[in-house]
């Protein structure tokens, strides 16, 4: 019995010593956390650069439009994606399909254009893109590169008898995620090209820029929460403009 008590005591002593000698949990710094997030994002980008998987399941469940149904697909980036969250009723009550993906540039949209637009058999497509290219989200990009990608998307749509609605890029004085790039003049130049190209090709041009720009060629503070993305008031400016364009396209 004494031997048994001694063994138990020795065992408890070993456990106590083990706990006392265990190394403290490593504190993860903010830098390490940021690096881990970036690595995860990079790995995701490598596996699906254009984010083809984002809407694959939703697209597979979407039936061909019924006779007389006028489906409209909105192709874009976070400005398009955020629209359905900030003003949910706008998309819910319409035959509008939102295919915006936050952060995307025109080459990414071009890659997924067939599966996220053409294969859904819409009557019209609304294209709003280019600001993330100017910000360099997927690498340096010239205006000519953006124009080439926009041209390709519109040509694919027109070849499939889809009415094309090209939207001006919203004004931006600076990018909160990439300061000092001075995008305002580039946005204005790109919008001039979009307008001229749409008129030349017989597409509909939508001007969000004029009613939303301030005297610095930035987005009016009343219409945004960060200088780039619209708030609810901003979307309320955009909605009647795009609805008129859609009505004209579907005549």
ABEGO torsion letter per residue (X at the ends): XAAAAAAAAAAAAAAAAAAAABBBBBBBBAAAAAAAAAAAAAAAAAABAAGAAAAAAAAAABBBBBBGBBBBBBBBBAAAAAAAAABAAAAAABABBBABBBGBBAAAAAAAAAAAAAAAGBABBBBBBGAAAAAGAAEBBBAAAAAAAAAAAAAAAAAAGBBBBBBBBBBBABBAABBGAGAAAAAAAAAAAAAAAAAAAGBBBBBAAAAABBAAGBBBAAABAAGABBBAAAAAAAAAAAAAAAAAAAX
